[in-house]
Amino acid sequence: MVSKIAVIGANGKVATQLVQKLANLKTEFETIAFIRDSSQGSKFDQLGIKYSTKIDIIESNLEKIANTLKGFDAVVFSAGAGGKGLDKTFAVDLDGAVKVSEAVKLAKVKRFLLVSALKSQDREFWWNTPLRSYFIAKKYADEIISRDEDLNWTILQPGHLKDENDTGKIEDPLRVNSIANKISKENHDISIPRSDVAQAIIESLRNESTIKKFIPLIRGEIDIKEAIGKI
Ligand SMILES: NC(=O)c1ccc[n+]([C@@H]2O[C@H](COP(=O)([O-])OP(=O)(O)OC[C@H]3O[C@@H](n4cnc5c(N)ncnc54)[C@H](OP(=O)(O)O)[C@@H]3O)[C@@H](O)[C@H]2O)c1
């Protein structure tokens, strides 16, 4: 059966990779790309993916988002303020993610997948960095969403995102946080190509054992399907 997927923040770099991959899986997924501006629509037209401008995470209220999401099987939230100031970071990365998760429940959508950030939960990791406010937004969005017992959430937490070709591989998600703890000492690479994150989202959509799980993501040597499949 085809799963109907809403991708929010679809014009973003991870989500563009995701939508491109989903466009090749039309027997498995029917995708609607939620974007802010119809001038961004031509790339989705070219992929044969429908797009909608009905959801602006800041401007749209809960009821409007819920009404728009009715009938979907899963919602992927890959939006982010992209460093455009504290107000937008809190309105999109924190309140926006939580508001959409509330809308997912109201609309009775079965699954909600959020793209967050590596080690959002670990203050020591980010407190003394220029990204502190951003990580505060990510941490509390992740906490609120993951404590929601009525929501089938999956939170993907990639490391530094790179615009590189996909490798098809990631580190074992069960090992990632301990590896990330050692980065300063042992110079581990905690980056990942955006395209590999997109593939990990697809494998998470395919795999219900990822429900109510955090999935930290950095580059590695394990096939993405296998790594996500054993979660
Ligand atoms: N950069 C990193 O190294 C890194 C690491 C870990 C996690 N992350 C997180 O991973 C996620 C995806 O990253 P990315 O690089 O793909 O992000 P991106 O390219 O900056 O895309 C973010 C998308 O969010 C959309 N957006 C912003 N405000 C919105 C609003 N009010 N309503 C609807 N959509 C809105 C933007 O729309 P427009 O295109 O219209 O502006 C954009 O398409 C983000 O949450 C980011 O914080 C990033």
PDBQT file of the ligand as one rigid body, heavy atoms in Angstrom, charges set to zero:
ROOT
HETATM    1  N1  LIG A 301      23.521  22.536   9.323  1.00  0.00    +0.000 N 
HETATM    2  C1  LIG A 301      23.880  21.517  10.075  1.00  0.00    +0.000 C 
HETATM    3  O1  LIG A 301      25.077  21.127  10.132  1.00  0.00    +0.000 OA
HETATM    4  C2  LIG A 301      22.814  20.764  10.859  1.00  0.00    +0.000 A 
HETATM    5  C3  LIG A 301      23.240  19.729  11.700  1.00  0.00    +0.000 A 
HETATM    6  C4  LIG A 301      22.264  18.968  12.352  1.00  0.00    +0.000 A 
HETATM    7  C5  LIG A 301      20.912  19.248  12.174  1.00  0.00    +0.000 A 
HETATM    8  N2  LIG A 301      20.525  20.288  11.374  1.00  0.00    +0.000 N 
HETATM    9  C6  LIG A 301      19.083  20.506  11.228  1.00  0.00    +0.000 C 
HETATM   10  O2  LIG A 301      18.632  19.703  10.151  1.00  0.00    +0.000 OA
HETATM   11  C7  LIG A 301      17.433  20.269   9.596  1.00  0.00    +0.000 C 
HETATM   12  C8  LIG A 301      17.555  20.305   8.087  1.00  0.00    +0.000 C 
HETATM   13  O3  LIG A 301      18.715  21.037   7.724  1.00  0.00    +0.000 OA
HETATM   14  P1  LIG A 301      18.869  21.689   6.261  1.00  0.00    +0.000 P 
HETATM   15  O4  LIG A 301      20.307  22.003   6.071  1.00  0.00    +0.000 OA
HETATM   16  O5  LIG A 301      18.119  20.877   5.276  1.00  0.00    +0.000 OA
HETATM   17  O6  LIG A 301      18.062  23.058   6.504  1.00  0.00    +0.000 OA
HETATM   18  P2  LIG A 301      17.753  24.229   5.470  1.00  0.00    +0.000 P 
HETATM   19  O7  LIG A 301      18.335  23.950   4.135  1.00  0.00    +0.000 OA
HETATM   20  O8  LIG A 301      18.119  25.516   6.163  1.00  0.00    +0.000 OA
HETATM   21  O9  LIG A 301      16.164  24.123   5.320  1.00  0.00    +0.000 OA
HETATM   22  C9  LIG A 301      15.290  24.581   6.275  1.00  0.00    +0.000 C 
HETATM   23  C10 LIG A 301      13.946  24.757   5.627  1.00  0.00    +0.000 C 
HETATM   24  O10 LIG A 301      13.029  25.245   6.618  1.00  0.00    +0.000 OA
HETATM   25  C11 LIG A 301      12.152  26.105   5.953  1.00  0.00    +0.000 C 
HETATM   26  N3  LIG A 301      11.517  27.057   6.843  1.00  0.00    +0.000 N 
HETATM   27  C12 LIG A 301      12.094  28.035   7.573  1.00  0.00    +0.000 A 
HETATM   28  N4  LIG A 301      11.151  28.764   8.201  1.00  0.00    +0.000 NA
HETATM   29  C13 LIG A 301       9.952  28.227   7.838  1.00  0.00    +0.000 A 
HETATM   30  C14 LIG A 301       8.602  28.535   8.131  1.00  0.00    +0.000 A 
HETATM   31  N5  LIG A 301       8.273  29.566   8.924  1.00  0.00    +0.000 N 
HETATM   32  N6  LIG A 301       7.615  27.795   7.583  1.00  0.00    +0.000 NA
HETATM   33  C15 LIG A 301       7.916  26.750   6.764  1.00  0.00    +0.000 A 
HETATM   34  N7  LIG A 301       9.177  26.397   6.440  1.00  0.00    +0.000 NA
HETATM   35  C16 LIG A 301      10.180  27.136   6.973  1.00  0.00    +0.000 A 
HETATM   36  C17 LIG A 301      13.020  26.869   4.953  1.00  0.00    +0.000 C 
HETATM   37  O11 LIG A 301      12.183  27.393   3.955  1.00  0.00    +0.000 OA
HETATM   38  P3  LIG A 301      12.746  28.382   2.799  1.00  0.00    +0.000 P 
HETATM   39  O12 LIG A 301      13.516  27.506   1.863  1.00  0.00    +0.000 OA
HETATM   40  O13 LIG A 301      11.500  28.943   2.224  1.00  0.00    +0.000 OA
HETATM   41  O14 LIG A 301      13.608  29.398   3.489  1.00  0.00    +0.000 OA
HETATM   42  C18 LIG A 301      13.957  25.783   4.470  1.00  0.00    +0.000 C 
HETATM   43  O15 LIG A 301      13.467  25.190   3.307  1.00  0.00    +0.000 OA
HETATM   44  C19 LIG A 301      17.274  21.635  10.252  1.00  0.00    +0.000 C 
HETATM   45  O16 LIG A 301      16.319  21.539  11.283  1.00  0.00    +0.000 OA
HETATM   46  C20 LIG A 301      18.655  21.903  10.855  1.00  0.00    +0.000 C 
HETATM   47  O17 LIG A 301      18.572  22.718  12.015  1.00  0.00    +0.000 OA
HETATM   48  C21 LIG A 301      21.451  21.044  10.721  1.00  0.00    +0.000 A 
ENDROOT
TORSDOF 0
